[in-house]
Amino acid sequence: MSPGRTRTSDDEVFLAVQRAMTKHGPHELTLAHIAREAGVSPGRLVQRYGSKRALLLLLAERFAGSAGSVFDGLRAAHPGPLATLRAYAACMAELAPTPEALSRNLAYLQTDLTDPDFRTHLLTNARATRREIEALLRAAVDEGELRSDADTRGLARAVEAVIGGSLMTWACYREGPAAAWIRRDLDAVLQGYLARARPLKTNASRRPASPSRRPSVRRRHRR
């Protein structure tokens, strides 16, 4: 797209902002970076949005209302509640394709935590995300994936904390991809709540079959 392009939708601008944010931290990011990604002039962004802060605040507002649609998409793409929850954890891992990328994302989070206007949108999204996680856990109970006595509200809080904390520990240890690291931590939390399948009897506990009852099936040799 050329700088002289006359019309660019808000959606295209917001996507351009996100691309620019993956390349530049909050103190480095300029409207010129965003304009280059969007294919417009910096002046046009100023006329339309006023300032870099105003544009980032609009993006934060849009992000605040996105939890429902994000989880709806994950539910449509995955076969069950726990699979959907694991897919959400994988989405969070996309914040950390590299330690450097995670560091940039944490720098933006610092703004979200310290600027009251940004924090309002952060909190809205966090509360909506926890509700979605709790809904998935309740569905997992209803569908027999989790125990019927699981405290889904408390577990949702634990899952939320583990996914966020796991990102931090991955950045420290840097062992394998972030998605695999977070998946292990999430599964460790869920393990104690999984519905137990009926245990299979071991060979040692089975009585030997009488000659007349032994199945006449040829054994297959392992290659």
C-alpha positions as YAML, in Angstrom:
chain: A
units: angstrom
residues:
- id: 1
  name: MET
  ca: [0.00, 0.00, 0.00]
- id: 2
  name: SER
  ca: [1.28, 3.45, -0.83]
- id: 3
  name: PRO
  ca: [1.42, 6.42, 1.60]
- id: 4
  name: GLY
  ca: [-1.08, 8.24, -0.59]
- id: 5
  name: ARG
  ca: [-3.86, 5.75, -0.02]
- id: 6
  name: THR
  ca: [-7.03, 7.67, 0.77]
- id: 7
  name: ARG
  ca: [-9.13, 5.14, 2.68]
- id: 8
  name: THR
  ca: [-8.02, 2.68, 5.35]
- id: 9
  name: SER
  ca: [-10.53, 1.06, 7.67]
- id: 10
  name: ASP
  ca: [-10.23, 1.11, 11.45]
- id: 11
  name: ASP
  ca: [-9.73, -2.65, 11.38]
- id: 12
  name: GLU
  ca: [-6.76, -2.25, 9.05]
- id: 13
  name: VAL
  ca: [-5.29, 0.47, 11.24]
- id: 14
  name: PHE
  ca: [-5.68, -1.63, 14.39]
- id: 15
  name: LEU
  ca: [-3.98, -4.57, 12.68]
- id: 16
  name: ALA
  ca: [-1.21, -2.21, 11.63]
- id: 17
  name: VAL
  ca: [-0.85, -1.05, 15.25]
- id: 18
  name: GLN
  ca: [-0.50, -4.65, 16.42]
- id: 19
  name: ARG
  ca: [2.14, -5.40, 13.79]
- id: 20
  name: ALA
  ca: [4.08, -2.30, 14.78]
- id: 21
  name: MET
  ca: [3.84, -3.25, 18.46]
- id: 22
  name: THR
  ca: [5.50, -6.60, 17.74]
- id: 23
  name: LYS
  ca: [8.52, -4.73, 16.37]
- id: 24
  name: HIS
  ca: [8.78, -1.75, 18.73]
- id: 25
  name: GLY
  ca: [8.36, -1.29, 22.47]
- id: 26
  name: PRO
  ca: [6.01, 1.37, 23.88]
- id: 27
  name: HIS
  ca: [8.73, 4.01, 24.21]
- id: 28
  name: GLU
  ca: [10.07, 3.33, 20.70]
- id: 29
  name: LEU
  ca: [6.73, 3.10, 18.90]
- id: 30
  name: THR
  ca: [5.75, 6.16, 16.88]
- id: 31
  name: LEU
  ca: [2.86, 7.09, 14.64]
- id: 32
  name: ALA
  ca: [5.32, 6.90, 11.76]
- id: 33
  name: HIS
  ca: [5.85, 3.18, 12.49]
- id: 34
  name: ILE
  ca: [2.09, 2.60, 12.55]
- id: 35
  name: ALA
  ca: [1.52, 4.68, 9.43]
- id: 36
  name: ARG
  ca: [4.14, 2.67, 7.56]
- id: 37
  name: GLU
  ca: [2.40, -0.57, 8.49]
- id: 38
  name: ALA
  ca: [-1.01, 0.84, 7.53]
- id: 39
  name: GLY
  ca: [0.16, 2.42, 4.29]
- id: 40
  name: VAL
  ca: [-0.95, 5.94, 5.22]
- id: 41
  name: SER
  ca: [0.78, 9.12, 6.30]
- id: 42
  name: PRO
  ca: [1.38, 9.93, 9.99]
- id: 43
  name: GLY
  ca: [-0.58, 13.14, 9.48]
- id: 44
  name: ARG
  ca: [-3.65, 11.19, 8.42]
- id: 45
  name: LEU
  ca: [-3.48, 9.16, 11.65]
- id: 46
  name: VAL
  ca: [-3.23, 12.38, 13.66]
- id: 47
  name: GLN
  ca: [-6.28, 13.82, 11.88]
- id: 48
  name: ARG
  ca: [-8.24, 10.64, 12.50]
- id: 49
  name: TYR
  ca: [-7.19, 9.58, 16.00]
- id: 50
  name: GLY
  ca: [-5.44, 12.57, 17.53]
- id: 51
  name: SER
  ca: [-2.34, 10.95, 19.03]
- id: 52
  name: LYS
  ca: [-0.48, 7.69, 19.52]
- id: 53
  name: ARG
  ca: [-1.91, 7.33, 23.02]
- id: 54
  name: ALA
  ca: [-5.46, 7.88, 21.78]
- id: 55
  name: LEU
  ca: [-4.99, 5.25, 19.09]
- id: 56
  name: LEU
  ca: [-3.53, 2.72, 21.52]
- id: 57
  name: LEU
  ca: [-6.37, 3.42, 23.93]
- id: 58
  name: LEU
  ca: [-8.92, 2.66, 21.21]
- id: 59
  name: LEU
  ca: [-7.12, -0.61, 20.51]
- id: 60
  name: ALA
  ca: [-7.22, -1.45, 24.21]
- id: 61
  name: GLU
  ca: [-10.95, -0.73, 24.28]
- id: 62
  name: ARG
  ca: [-11.52, -3.06, 21.35]
- id: 63
  name: PHE
  ca: [-9.36, -5.74, 22.95]
- id: 64
  name: ALA
  ca: [-11.35, -5.43, 26.19]
- id: 65
  name: GLY
  ca: [-14.48, -6.67, 24.46]
- id: 66
  name: SER
  ca: [-12.86, -9.48, 22.51]
- id: 67
  name: ALA
  ca: [-12.87, -12.34, 25.03]
- id: 68
  name: GLY
  ca: [-16.25, -13.73, 24.01]
- id: 69
  name: SER
  ca: [-15.46, -13.89, 20.31]
- id: 70
  name: VAL
  ca: [-12.00, -15.33, 20.94]
- id: 71
  name: PHE
  ca: [-13.37, -18.20, 23.03]
- id: 72
  name: ASP
  ca: [-16.26, -18.76, 20.62]
- id: 73
  name: GLY
  ca: [-13.72, -19.27, 17.86]
- id: 74
  name: LEU
  ca: [-11.70, -21.66, 19.99]
- id: 75
  name: ARG
  ca: [-14.79, -23.67, 20.90]
- id: 76
  name: ALA
  ca: [-15.73, -24.01, 17.24]
- id: 77
  name: ALA
  ca: [-12.26, -25.28, 16.37]
- id: 78
  name: HIS
  ca: [-11.74, -27.79, 19.19]
- id: 79
  name: PRO
  ca: [-13.71, -30.89, 20.22]
- id: 80
  name: GLY
  ca: [-14.24, -30.38, 23.95]
- id: 81
  name: PRO
  ca: [-13.97, -27.93, 26.86]
- id: 82
  name: LEU
  ca: [-10.50, -28.99, 28.01]
- id: 83
  name: ALA
  ca: [-9.19, -29.04, 24.45]
- id: 84
  name: THR
  ca: [-10.54, -25.50, 24.08]
- id: 85
  name: LEU
  ca: [-8.87, -24.45, 27.33]
- id: 86
  name: ARG
  ca: [-5.55, -25.88, 26.15]
- id: 87
  name: ALA
  ca: [-5.97, -24.02, 22.86]
- id: 88
  name: TYR
  ca: [-6.44, -20.78, 24.82]
- id: 89
  name: ALA
  ca: [-3.20, -21.49, 26.66]
- id: 90
  name: ALA
  ca: [-1.50, -21.96, 23.28]
- id: 91
  name: CYS
  ca: [-2.87, -18.57, 22.19]
- id: 92
  name: MET
  ca: [-1.31, -16.99, 25.26]
- id: 93
  name: ALA
  ca: [1.99, -18.60, 24.33]
- id: 94
  name: GLU
  ca: [1.91, -16.58, 21.10]
- id: 95
  name: LEU
  ca: [2.85, -13.60, 23.26]
- id: 96
  name: ALA
  ca: [6.24, -15.25, 23.63]
- id: 97
  name: PRO
  ca: [7.59, -16.53, 20.30]
- id: 98
  name: THR
  ca: [10.93, -15.33, 21.71]
- id: 99
  name: PRO
  ca: [12.00, -13.94, 25.11]
- id: 100
  name: GLU
  ca: [12.57, -10.57, 23.43]
- id: 101
  name: ALA
  ca: [9.01, -10.51, 22.08]
- id: 102
  name: LEU
  ca: [7.64, -11.33, 25.52]
- id: 103
  name: SER
  ca: [9.73, -8.51, 26.99]
- id: 104
  name: ARG
  ca: [8.09, -6.06, 24.56]
- id: 105
  name: ASN
  ca: [4.63, -7.35, 25.44]
- id: 106
  name: LEU
  ca: [5.38, -6.98, 29.15]
- id: 107
  name: ALA
  ca: [6.46, -3.39, 28.53]
- id: 108
  name: TYR
  ca: [3.01, -2.69, 27.07]
- id: 109
  name: LEU
  ca: [1.46, -4.51, 30.04]
- id: 110
  name: GLN
  ca: [3.30, -2.10, 32.33]
- id: 111
  name: THR
  ca: [1.43, 0.75, 30.66]
- id: 112
  name: ASP
  ca: [-1.84, -1.15, 31.09]
- id: 113
  name: LEU
  ca: [-1.13, -1.56, 34.79]
- id: 114
  name: THR
  ca: [0.00, 1.98, 35.57]
- id: 115
  name: ASP
  ca: [-2.23, 4.14, 33.35]
- id: 116
  name: PRO
  ca: [-5.77, 4.22, 34.81]
- id: 117
  name: ASP
  ca: [-7.45, 4.55, 31.41]
- id: 118
  name: PHE
  ca: [-5.63, 1.52, 30.01]
- id: 119
  name: ARG
  ca: [-6.11, -0.46, 33.22]
- id: 120
  name: THR
  ca: [-9.89, -0.09, 32.94]
- id: 121
  name: HIS
  ca: [-9.84, -1.99, 29.65]
- id: 122
  name: LEU
  ca: [-7.30, -4.52, 30.94]
- id: 123
  name: LEU
  ca: [-9.53, -5.33, 33.91]
- id: 124
  name: THR
  ca: [-12.61, -5.66, 31.71]
- id: 125
  name: ASN
  ca: [-10.83, -8.19, 29.53]
- id: 126
  name: ALA
  ca: [-9.37, -10.07, 32.50]
- id: 127
  name: ARG
  ca: [-12.78, -10.50, 34.13]
- id: 128
  name: ALA
  ca: [-14.37, -11.62, 30.88]
- id: 129
  name: THR
  ca: [-11.53, -14.09, 30.26]
- id: 130
  name: ARG
  ca: [-11.90, -15.62, 33.72]
- id: 131
  name: ARG
  ca: [-15.64, -16.03, 33.15]
- id: 132
  name: GLU
  ca: [-14.92, -17.83, 29.89]
- id: 133
  name: ILE
  ca: [-12.39, -20.11, 31.60]
- id: 134
  name: GLU
  ca: [-14.89, -20.91, 34.35]
- id: 135
  name: ALA
  ca: [-17.57, -21.65, 31.74]
- id: 136
  name: LEU
  ca: [-15.22, -24.10, 30.03]
- id: 137
  name: LEU
  ca: [-14.49, -25.81, 33.32]
- id: 138
  name: ARG
  ca: [-18.20, -26.12, 34.14]
- id: 139
  name: ALA
  ca: [-18.77, -27.60, 30.69]
- id: 140
  name: ALA
  ca: [-15.90, -30.03, 31.34]
- id: 141
  name: VAL
  ca: [-17.69, -31.16, 34.52]
- id: 142
  name: ASP
  ca: [-21.00, -31.53, 32.69]
- id: 143
  name: GLU
  ca: [-19.36, -33.55, 29.91]
- id: 144
  name: GLY
  ca: [-17.50, -35.83, 32.29]
- id: 145
  name: GLU
  ca: [-14.00, -34.52, 31.61]
- id: 146
  name: LEU
  ca: [-13.60, -33.20, 35.16]
- id: 147
  name: ARG
  ca: [-14.84, -34.57, 38.48]
- id: 148
  name: SER
  ca: [-18.34, -33.57, 39.50]
- id: 149
  name: ASP
  ca: [-17.06, -32.09, 42.79]
- id: 150
  name: ALA
  ca: [-14.52, -29.78, 41.11]
- id: 151
  name: ASP
  ca: [-14.66, -26.18, 42.39]
- id: 152
  name: THR
  ca: [-14.80, -24.57, 38.95]
- id: 153
  name: ARG
  ca: [-14.67, -21.01, 40.28]
- id: 154
  name: GLY
  ca: [-11.54, -21.62, 42.31]
- id: 155
  name: LEU
  ca: [-10.01, -23.72, 39.55]
- id: 156
  name: ALA
  ca: [-10.63, -20.94, 37.00]
- id: 157
  name: ARG
  ca: [-8.66, -18.56, 39.17]
- id: 158
  name: ALA
  ca: [-5.83, -21.09, 39.49]
- id: 159
  name: VAL
  ca: [-5.77, -21.74, 35.74]
- id: 160
  name: GLU
  ca: [-5.66, -18.01, 35.02]
- id: 161
  name: ALA
  ca: [-2.75, -17.58, 37.43]
- id: 162
  name: VAL
  ca: [-0.84, -20.59, 36.12]
- id: 163
  name: ILE
  ca: [-1.04, -19.56, 32.47]
- id: 164
  name: GLY
  ca: [0.19, -16.04, 33.23]
- id: 165
  name: GLY
  ca: [2.86, -17.22, 35.66]
- id: 166
  name: SER
  ca: [4.02, -19.94, 33.31]
- id: 167
  name: LEU
  ca: [4.88, -17.32, 30.71]
- id: 168
  name: MET
  ca: [7.19, -15.66, 33.24]
- id: 169
  name: THR
  ca: [8.95, -18.88, 34.26]
- id: 170
  name: TRP
  ca: [9.40, -19.89, 30.62]
- id: 171
  name: ALA
  ca: [11.14, -16.57, 29.97]
- id: 172
  name: CYS
  ca: [13.52, -17.41, 32.81]
- id: 173
  name: TYR
  ca: [14.29, -21.06, 31.99]
- id: 174
  name: ARG
  ca: [13.80, -20.91, 28.18]
- id: 175
  name: GLU
  ca: [13.52, -24.67, 27.83]
- id: 176
  name: GLY
  ca: [11.67, -25.51, 24.62]
- id: 177
  name: PRO
  ca: [8.80, -23.47, 23.13]
- id: 178
  name: ALA
  ca: [6.55, -21.46, 25.42]
- id: 179
  name: ALA
  ca: [3.44, -23.36, 24.27]
- id: 180
  name: ALA
  ca: [4.80, -26.71, 25.47]
- id: 181
  name: TRP
  ca: [5.99, -25.18, 28.75]
- id: 182
  name: ILE
  ca: [2.58, -23.65, 29.51]
- id: 183
  name: ARG
  ca: [0.77, -26.84, 28.45]
- id: 184
  name: ARG
  ca: [2.74, -28.89, 30.99]
- id: 185
  name: ASP
  ca: [1.94, -26.45, 33.80]
- id: 186
  name: LEU
  ca: [-1.74, -26.30, 32.85]
- id: 187
  name: ASP
  ca: [-2.04, -30.08, 32.69]
- id: 188
  name: ALA
  ca: [-0.37, -30.36, 36.10]
- id: 189
  name: VAL
  ca: [-3.07, -28.13, 37.59]
- id: 190
  name: LEU
  ca: [-5.90, -30.00, 35.87]
- id: 191
  name: GLN
  ca: [-4.53, -33.46, 36.68]
- id: 192
  name: GLY
  ca: [-6.04, -33.67, 40.14]
- id: 193
  name: TYR
  ca: [-9.50, -32.76, 38.83]
- id: 194
  name: LEU
  ca: [-9.71, -35.11, 35.88]
- id: 195
  name: ALA
  ca: [-12.55, -37.62, 35.98]
- id: 196
  name: ARG
  ca: [-11.00, -40.99, 36.66]
- id: 197
  name: ALA
  ca: [-11.60, -43.67, 34.09]
- id: 198
  name: ARG
  ca: [-12.31, -47.16, 35.40]
- id: 199
  name: PRO
  ca: [-8.86, -48.67, 36.05]
- id: 200
  name: LEU
  ca: [-7.84, -51.53, 33.81]
- id: 201
  name: LYS
  ca: [-6.99, -54.81, 35.51]
- id: 202
  name: THR
  ca: [-3.35, -55.76, 35.28]
- id: 203
  name: ASN
  ca: [-2.26, -59.14, 34.01]
- id: 204
  name: ALA
  ca: [-1.04, -60.04, 37.48]
- id: 205
  name: SER
  ca: [-4.52, -59.57, 38.93]
- id: 206
  name: ARG
  ca: [-6.27, -61.66, 36.33]
- id: 207
  name: ARG
  ca: [-6.94, -65.31, 36.90]
- id: 208
  name: PRO
  ca: [-5.48, -67.52, 34.21]
- id: 209
  name: ALA
  ca: [-8.13, -68.70, 31.84]
- id: 210
  name: SER
  ca: [-8.91, -72.36, 31.74]
- id: 211
  name: PRO
  ca: [-7.76, -74.20, 28.62]
- id: 212
  name: SER
  ca: [-11.32, -74.35, 27.37]
- id: 213
  name: ARG
  ca: [-11.79, -70.60, 27.82]
- id: 214
  name: ARG
  ca: [-8.49, -69.35, 26.49]
- id: 215
  name: PRO
  ca: [-8.98, -67.35, 23.30]
- id: 216
  name: SER
  ca: [-7.52, -68.96, 20.24]
- id: 217
  name: VAL
  ca: [-5.99, -65.78, 18.81]
- id: 218
  name: ARG
  ca: [-2.57, -65.80, 17.23]
- id: 219
  name: ARG
  ca: [-0.10, -63.38, 18.76]
- id: 220
  name: ARG
  ca: [1.27, -60.74, 16.49]
- id: 221
  name: HIS
  ca: [5.02, -60.37, 16.62]
- id: 222
  name: ARG
  ca: [6.24, -56.86, 17.21]
- id: 223
  name: ARG
  ca: [8.51, -55.53, 14.58]
...
